[in-house]
Amino acid sequence: MSYRISLNLVENGLNFISKSIETIDKPDEDLKYSLINLHAGIQLLLKEMLYQEHWSLIFQNVETADKNKLKSGDFISVNQDTLIKRLQKISGIEFDEQLLEKMDWLRKERNKTEHYHFVVTADVLKSNIVKLFTYFIPFIKTEMIETGYISSDDERFYEIQDYLNEFDEYVSERLELIQSLLSNKEIILQCPICNQETIEFTDETDAFCYFCDKKIENFTEQYIDSFVDTYSHVMDGGEDPLNECPECELETFLCLDEYQYVCLTCGVKPTQDDLTTCNGPRCNGKLIYRRDEDVADFCGYCTDYFKHA
């Protein structure tokens, strides 16, 4: 009779990682627990991937695999080297070399901390843990969330991310890592989730944040709520920061820096040189595309007025 054993590897792994983050910025004597808990958490998440391939693979010696031992916990679990090799060769998992390097560093430091004494300096420890996270968070998204090992709305994982986004060292490392991806983008907008200028925006259905490493849902609404000062216009009689777009005619046309414009709906990105204001009597100076010098700059509304006047 077959039966399914639930090991809760993902739940326990994320809990250990959360505990690691809680102590990463604490006094030096607490930092060793960041090492121990982070190593345990990563190992459990990777073992879950191997367990999903087949339960026997998380035994160091597969020949001794026994479901009763698995259920009781009375067995020697796969070590890190074997774990990674099996994931690569059996599951086809690809690891970034930088991630493998940092995981190996973590394993060695954890061993020294557990069996000898805490010798690494706090600054070195924090720096390496932060660098490990910059590679491990994208790995989780690609190999565990997209494949269904972790739910896409898992609160614990996003709590971990939210905390890291408030950690200056992590933010700096992450921004440095993704800089090459951003360098050739035409316009980068600020992300309403992480507050970093790391959004590649195409239109309201296609806004991707390289820092969050995900598509941002309802980006237009979130961006306006977070960064566009409509309050002053409504309450104090200030100038409305949103104009009618000359392309899609929706009132989501925004000037970013007195020269560059972008429509937060259709994604057009004209500059001030491409635009002018309508000279007609009906639209109150609507922004329109600049025409040839010998053609009057009128919007469609004012043009229709002249035709029927």
C-alpha positions in Angstrom: 0.0 0.0 0.0 1.6 3.3 -1.1 1.3 6.4 1.0 2.6 10.0 0.8 4.9 11.4 3.4 4.7 15.2 4.0 8.0 16.5 5.2 7.2 20.2 5.1 10.6 21.0 3.7 9.5 24.2 2.0 7.8 25.5 5.1 10.7 24.7 7.4 13.2 26.0 4.9 11.5 29.4 4.6 11.2 29.6 8.4 15.0 29.0 8.8 15.7 31.7 6.2 13.4 34.1 7.9 15.3 33.5 11.2 18.5 34.1 9.4 17.4 37.5 8.2 16.2 38.5 11.6 19.8 38.2 13.0 21.8 39.4 9.9 21.9 43.0 11.2 22.1 42.2 14.9 25.1 42.4 17.2 28.1 40.3 16.2 27.4 37.5 18.7 24.1 36.8 17.0 25.5 36.7 13.4 26.5 33.0 13.7 22.8 32.1 13.8 22.4 33.8 10.4 24.9 31.4 9.0 23.4 28.3 10.7 19.8 29.1 9.9 20.5 30.3 6.3 22.5 27.1 5.5 19.7 24.9 7.0 17.0 26.8 5.1 18.7 26.6 1.7 19.4 22.9 2.2 15.8 22.2 3.0 14.5 24.0 -0.1 16.9 22.2 -2.3 16.1 18.9 -0.8 12.4 19.6 -1.5 13.3 19.8 -5.2 15.1 16.5 -5.0 12.3 14.9 -3.0 9.8 15.9 -5.7 12.0 14.0 -8.2 11.9 10.9 -5.9 11.9 10.5 -2.2 14.8 8.1 -2.1 17.1 10.8 -3.5 17.4 12.7 -0.3 19.2 9.7 1.3 22.9 10.1 1.1 23.1 6.4 0.2 20.1 5.7 -2.1 20.6 1.9 -1.5 19.6 2.4 2.1 16.5 4.3 1.3 13.5 3.2 3.4 10.2 4.9 3.8 9.9 4.0 7.5 13.3 5.6 8.1 12.3 8.6 6.1 9.1 9.0 8.2 11.0 8.6 11.5 13.9 10.8 10.4 16.3 8.0 11.2 18.6 8.3 8.2 21.6 10.1 6.9 20.4 12.9 4.6 22.1 13.9 1.4 25.1 16.2 1.9 25.5 19.5 -0.1 27.8 18.3 -2.8 25.7 15.2 -3.5 22.5 17.3 -3.3 23.7 19.7 -5.9 25.1 17.1 -8.2 21.8 15.1 -8.2 19.8 18.3 -8.9 22.1 19.1 -11.8 22.3 15.6 -13.3 18.9 14.1 -12.4 16.6 17.1 -12.2 18.4 19.2 -14.8 18.7 22.2 -12.5 21.1 25.0 -13.6 23.0 26.9 -10.9 24.7 30.2 -11.3 28.4 29.8 -10.6 28.3 32.8 -8.2 25.5 31.1 -6.3 27.4 27.9 -6.0 30.5 29.8 -4.9 28.5 31.6 -2.1 26.8 28.4 -1.1 30.2 26.7 -0.7 31.4 29.6 1.4 28.3 29.3 3.6 28.8 25.6 4.1 32.4 26.0 5.2 31.7 28.9 7.5 28.7 27.1 9.0 30.9 24.1 9.8 33.5 26.3 11.4 30.9 28.1 13.5 29.2 24.9 14.7 32.3 22.8 15.4 35.0 25.3 16.3 34.4 29.0 17.0 33.1 32.1 15.3 36.1 33.6 13.5 34.8 35.6 10.5 34.4 39.3 11.0 30.9 40.8 11.0 31.5 43.0 7.8 32.8 40.0 5.8 29.9 37.8 7.0 27.2 40.4 6.2 28.7 41.1 2.8 28.8 37.4 1.8 25.3 36.6 3.1 23.9 39.6 1.2 25.7 38.5 -2.0 24.3 35.0 -1.6 20.8 36.4 -1.3 21.2 38.4 -4.5 21.7 35.1 -6.4 19.5 32.9 -4.3 16.3 34.9 -4.5 16.1 34.8 -8.3 17.0 31.1 -8.1 13.9 30.5 -5.9 11.7 32.4 -8.3 12.9 30.6 -11.4 13.3 27.1 -10.0 10.8 26.9 -7.2 8.0 29.5 -7.7 7.6 29.1 -11.5 7.7 25.3 -11.2 5.1 25.3 -8.3 7.3 24.0 -5.4 6.5 27.3 -3.7 3.2 29.1 -4.2 3.4 32.3 -6.2 1.7 34.2 -3.4 3.6 32.6 -0.5 3.5 35.3 2.3 6.7 34.0 3.9 8.8 34.4 0.8 7.5 37.9 0.1 8.1 38.8 3.7 11.7 37.8 3.2 12.0 39.9 0.1 10.3 42.9 1.8 12.9 42.8 4.6 15.8 42.4 2.2 14.5 45.4 0.2 14.9 47.5 3.4 18.5 46.3 3.9 20.9 48.8 2.3 23.7 46.3 1.6 21.2 43.9 -0.2 19.8 46.8 -2.3 23.3 47.9 -3.3 24.4 44.4 -4.3 21.1 43.8 -6.2 21.3 47.1 -8.1 24.9 46.4 -9.1 24.0 42.9 -10.3 21.2 44.1 -12.6 22.9 47.3 -13.8 23.9 45.7 -17.1 20.3 44.7 -17.8 19.1 48.3 -17.3 21.9 50.1 -19.2 20.4 49.6 -22.7 16.7 50.4 -21.8 15.2 53.5 -23.3 13.2 54.7 -20.2 13.4 53.3 -16.7 10.6 54.1 -14.3 10.4 53.8 -10.5 8.8 50.7 -9.1 5.8 51.2 -6.8 6.7 47.9 -5.0 10.4 48.2 -4.2 10.8 52.0 -4.9 13.8 51.4 -7.1 14.2 52.9 -10.6 14.3 49.5 -12.2 11.0 49.3 -14.2 11.1 48.7 -18.0 7.7 50.0 -19.1 6.1 49.1 -22.4 2.4 49.6 -21.7 0.0 49.1 -18.9 0.0 45.3 -19.3 3.8 45.0 -19.6 5.8 46.6 -16.9 8.7 44.5 -15.6 10.8 45.3 -12.5 14.4 44.0 -12.7 14.9 44.5 -9.0 11.8 42.7 -8.0 12.5 40.3 -10.9 8.8 40.1 -11.9 6.0 41.7 -13.9 4.2 44.3 -11.9 0.4 43.9 -12.0 -1.8 47.0 -12.2 1.4 49.1 -12.7 -0.3 52.2 -14.1 -2.7 52.5 -11.1 0.0 51.7 -8.6 2.5 54.2 -10.2 0.0 57.0 -10.2 -1.1 56.3 -6.6 2.6 56.2 -5.4 4.4 58.9 -7.4 2.0 61.3 -9.1 0.8 64.2 -7.0 -2.8 64.5 -8.0 -3.7 65.6 -4.5 -2.3 69.1 -4.9 -4.3 69.5 -8.1 -7.6 68.4 -6.6 -7.2 70.0 -3.2 -5.1 73.1 -3.8 -5.9 74.0 -7.3 -2.4 73.1 -8.7 -1.6 72.0 -12.2 -2.8 68.5 -13.1 0.3 66.4 -13.6 -1.6 64.0 -15.9 -2.5 65.1 -19.4 -4.5 63.6 -22.2 -2.3 61.3 -24.3 -1.9 62.5 -28.0 -1.9 58.8 -29.0 -4.5 56.9 -27.0 -6.3 60.0 -25.6 -6.5 58.7 -22.1 -5.5 61.0 -19.2 -2.4 59.1 -18.2 0.2 61.2 -20.1 3.0 62.2 -17.7 6.0 64.5 -18.0 8.9 62.9 -16.3 11.6 65.6 -16.3 10.3 68.6 -18.2 11.5 67.0 -21.4 10.7 63.3 -21.5 7.0 62.2 -21.6 5.5 58.8 -21.2 1.9 57.5 -21.4 1.2 55.2 -18.5 -1.4 53.4 -20.6 -0.2 52.9 -24.2 3.5 53.4 -23.5 4.4 56.1 -26.1 7.5 58.0 -25.0 7.8 61.3 -27.0 10.1 64.2 -25.9 9.2 67.8 -25.6 10.7 68.3 -29.1 8.0 66.0 -30.5 5.1 67.9 -28.8 3.4 71.2 -28.9 0.1 72.6 -27.6 -3.0 73.1 -29.8 -3.6 76.6 -30.9 -7.4 76.1 -31.4 -10.2 77.7 -29.5 -11.9 74.6 -27.9 -9.4 72.3 -26.2 -7.6 74.7 -23.8 -4.1 73.9 -25.0 -4.2 70.2 -25.4 -0.8 68.5 -26.0 -0.5 67.2 -29.5 2.3 65.9 -31.8 4.2 68.7 -33.5 3.5 68.9 -37.3 5.4 70.4 -40.1 6.2 74.1 -39.8 3.7 75.1 -42.6 0.8 73.2 -41.0 -1.2 74.7 -38.1 -1.0 72.8 -34.8 -4.6 71.9 -34.0 -6.0 68.9 -32.3 -8.8 66.8 -33.8 -11.4 68.4 -31.6 -10.5 71.9 -32.7 -10.1 70.8 -36.3 -13.7 69.5 -36.3 -14.9 72.7 -34.8 -13.4 74.7 -37.7 -14.9 72.3 -40.2 -18.4 72.8 -38.8 -18.1 76.5 -37.9 
